[in-house]
Amino acid sequence: GAAAFSNLWCEVAYADNIVPMQEQGWFHATYNHAAFGDDGRDYVFLETTGCGTWIGVSHWMIGPGFRGYLEGDERVYVDGKATPDIYGTGTEDYYNGGWYFSRGSFTLPTHGSPHHLAIAPDDWTACYRLHLADSVPFRSSLRASIEHGWENNVSGVYASVAYWYGRPEPIMRLLG
């Protein structure tokens, strides 16, 4: 923004880590975007190999005014499985909003929909969810995606940033 700050205070806490640096995962913020129609393919938040933990997503959506794009179910495939380990019930449910966010915008510590704008013929929605208590660990790969519409059949434009910790290859250690 344009406002100047003159009295800003910050504190950083740290602790020595018993895991060697070369074995630790690194924090990632992976951006993706796509425009789509009735193509039958999920929108992908994150697709990666290696090991790590998916811890959240920020998601911006543009769809038609009837908000059918919010019918999309999240699907998370862990370690190369052919069927999802997590299969949700709708975009607004994934962001813990329900009923097309009918009660308006909201922001909570781990999830929310802080912005909605309806300018005919489009509908714009912004959401976020942090998986702090329900993170998704993976050992070899992860594919986190969401439908756009009830069968990937509603046109729109999506953009997202997936938050995750990871490393390119699996690491296993015996702790004694």
For each residue, the residues with C-beta under 8 A, 3 or more apart:
1:
2:
3:
4:
5: 8
6:
7:
8: 5
9:
10:
11:
12:
13:
14:
15:
16:
17: 21 24
18:
19: 23 24 173
20: 23 24
21: 17 24
22:
23: 19 20 167 171 173
24: 17 19 20 21 167
25: 51 52 53 165 166 167
26: 165 166 167
27: 163 164 165
28: 162 163 164 165 166
29: 161 162 163
30: 45 46 48 161 162 164
31: 159 160 161
32: 43 44 45 46 159 160 161 162
33: 157 158 159 160
34: 43 44 157 158
35: 156 157
36: 39 41 43 148 152 155 156 157 158
37: 155
38: 152 153 154 155
39: 36 152
40: 151 152 153
41: 36 152
42: 72 75 145 146 147 148 152
43: 32 34 36 72 145 146 147 148 158 160
44: 32 34 47 143 144 145
45: 30 32 57 59 144 145 146 160 162
46: 30 32 54 57 142 143 144 162 164
47: 44 141 142 143 144 145
48: 30 52 141 142 164 166
49: 140 141 168
50: 140 141 166 167 168 169 170
51: 25 137 138 139 140 166 167 169 170 171
52: 25 48 137 138 142 164 165 166 167
53: 25 135 136 137 138 164 165 166
54: 46 76 131 135 136 138 142 144 162 163 164
55: 130 131 132 135 163 164 165
56: 128 129 130 131 132 162 163
57: 45 46 128 129 144 160 161 162 163
58: 126 127 128 160 161 163
59: 45 95 126 127 128 146 158 159 160
60: 124 125 126 127 158 159 160
61: 69 70 91 124 125 126 127 148 156 157 158
62: 122 123 124 156 157 158
63: 67 68 69 70 122 123 125 148 154 155 156 157
64: 67 68 69 121 122 123 154 155 156
65: 118 120 121 122 123
66: 123
67: 63 64 70 100 123 125
68: 63 64 71 149 150 154
69: 61 63 64 72 91 123 148 149 154 156
70: 61 63 67 90 91 92 100 101 125
71: 68 90 91 147 149 150 154
72: 42 43 69 90 91 146 147 148 149 150 152 154
73: 87 88 89 90 91 94 146 147
74: 86 87 88 91 94 144 145 146 147
75: 42 84 86 87 88 144 145 146 147
76: 54 84 85 86 136 142 143 144 145
77: 80 81 82 83 84 85 141 142 143 144 145
78: 81 85 136 137 138 141 142
79: 138 139 140 141 142
80: 77 140 141
81: 77 78 84 85
82: 77
83: 77
84: 75 76 77 81 87
85: 76 77 78 81 136
86: 74 75 76 136
87: 73 74 75 84
88: 73 74 75 93 94 146
89: 73 93
90: 70 71 72 73 93 94
91: 61 69 70 71 72 73 74 94 95 127 146 147
92: 70 95 97 98 99 100 101 113
93: 88 89 90 96 97 98
94: 73 74 88 90 91 129 146
95: 59 91 92 101 111 112 113 127 128 129
96: 93 108 111 129
97: 92 93 100 101 106 111 112 113 127
98: 92 93 101 102
99: 92 102 103
100: 67 70 92 97
101: 70 92 95 97 98 104 105 106 113 116 125
102: 98 99
103: 99 106
104: 101 116
105: 101 112 113 114 115 116
106: 97 101 103 112 113 114
107: 112 114
108: 96 111 112
109: 130
110: 129 130 132 133
111: 95 96 97 108 127 128 129 130
112: 95 97 105 106 107 108 127 128
113: 92 95 97 101 105 106 116 125 126 127
114: 105 106 107 126 127 128
115: 105 124 125 126
116: 101 104 105 113 123 124 125 126
117: 123 124
118: 65 122 123 124
119: 122 124
120: 65
121: 64 65
122: 62 63 64 65 118 119
123: 62 63 64 65 66 67 69 116 117 118
124: 60 61 62 115 116 117 118 119
125: 60 61 63 67 70 101 113 115 116
126: 58 59 60 61 113 114 115 116
127: 58 59 60 61 91 95 97 111 112 113 114
128: 56 57 58 59 95 111 112 114
129: 56 57 94 95 96 110 111
130: 55 56 109 110 111 163
131: 54 55 56 134 135 136
132: 55 56 110 135
133: 110
134: 131
135: 53 54 55 131 132
136: 53 54 76 78 85 86 131 142 144
137: 51 52 53 78
138: 51 52 53 54 78 79 141 142
139: 51 79 170
140: 49 50 51 79 80 170
141: 47 48 49 50 77 78 79 80 138
142: 46 47 48 52 54 76 77 78 79 136 138 164
143: 44 46 47 76 77
144: 44 45 46 47 54 57 74 75 76 77 136 162
145: 42 43 44 45 47 74 75 76 77
146: 42 43 45 59 72 73 74 75 88 91 94
147: 42 43 71 72 73 74 75 91 150 151 152
148: 36 42 43 61 63 69 72 152 153 154 155 156 158
149: 68 69 71 72 152 153 154
150: 68 71 72 147 153 154
151: 40 147
152: 36 38 39 40 41 42 72 147 148 149
153: 38 40 148 149 150
154: 38 63 64 68 69 71 72 148 149 150
155: 36 37 38 63 64 148
156: 35 36 61 62 63 64 69 148
157: 33 34 35 36 61 62 63
158: 33 34 36 43 59 60 61 62 148
159: 31 32 33 59 60
160: 31 32 33 43 45 57 58 59 60
161: 29 30 31 32 57 58
162: 28 29 30 32 45 46 54 56 57 144
163: 27 28 29 54 55 56 57 58 130
164: 27 28 30 46 48 52 53 54 55 142
165: 25 26 27 28 52 53 55
166: 25 26 28 48 50 51 52 53
167: 23 24 25 26 50 51 52 171
168: 49 50
169: 50 51
170: 50 51 139 140
171: 23 51 167
172:
173: 19 23
174:
175:
176:
